């Protein structure tokens, strides 16, 4: 059985809240942290769009899971590239990336 769009949207919303909370641990969201959050919001919006398309298709559960896993791996890579834009990943950026990795792991079957 497919995960429902509602379940995925709920997980995304929770992850974004947690990312903002992590970024605010030091009471400041830096420009670099905001760039990561903005990229994640963009990628998660694309994920939701892709999930809707996939749920309307005839993909098997395994094909669905593989497609979503591939997309989520790309999200981690995209965020890492954003963090590396200045050739340095700060401790705060690493915390955000780690949380995204945990989200990706949690989305796997």
N, C-alpha and C positions, 0 to 999 in steps of 0.2 A: 504494500500500500504506500502511495506517495505521502510524503509529509505535506501537510496542507500549506497553502500560501499564508494563512493566518499564523501558523506556527513559525514559519520562516520569518515573517514580518515581526512577530513578537521577539524572536531571538535577535534579530537585527537591531530592533529598538533598544533592547536591554544592553547589547554590546556597545552601541553608540553612547548610551548613558554612562556605562562603565568607563569608556574611553575618556569622556569629558571629566568624570570624577578623577581618573588617574591624572589627567593633564592639570587638574586643579589642586592636586595634593600640595603643591608649593604655593598655592593661591594665585598663580599666574599661568595663563595659557600663552606660551611663547608663539612666535610666528611659525617656527618649525613644527610645533605640536599642532597648531591650527592647520597647517598645510597637510599633515597626516590625516587629521580628522576630516577635512574637506575632501581629500582623496577617497577616504573610506566611505563617506556619505555618497559620493558619486558612484563608486564601484558597487556599493550595496543597492543603490537605486537601479543600476544596471542588472544586478542579480535578481531583484524582484521582477523586473521586466522579463528577464530570461526564464525565470521560474514559471511565470504565467504562460509563456509560449510553450515551455516544455510540458506543463500540465495539460495543455490543450492538444498535445501531440500523442502519437502512439508509441512513445518510447517505453521500454520495459523499466522496471524498477532499477535494475542494475545499470542500464544505460543512463537513466536519470541521475543516479548517485554518482556515476563516473563523470558526467557532464558538470554537475554542481561541484564536485571535488576539484576538477580541473580549473573551473572558474575561481574557486576560493584560493587555490594555490597561486593563481595569477594575482589575486588581490594582495596576498602577502608579498609577492615579488614587487608589485606596483608601489606598495607602501614603503618597502625597503628602499626602492629607488628614490622615492620622494625624500626619505630621511637622509639618503646619501648625496643629495643635491649639493650639499656644502662639503662633501668628502669626509663627513664625520657624523657618527650616530651618537647622540648624547644619551646619558642614562635615562632621561625622561622619554626620549624617543624610543629607546629600547623597551621600556615598560609598555608603551603603546603597541609596539610590534609584537611583544610577547602576548599581550591580551588578544590581539587579532589572531595569532597562531592558535591560542586556546579556543577561540571561537571556531576556527576552521576545524580543529580536531573534534570539537563537540558536534559539528554538523555532519561528520562522517557516520556511516551506519555502524 
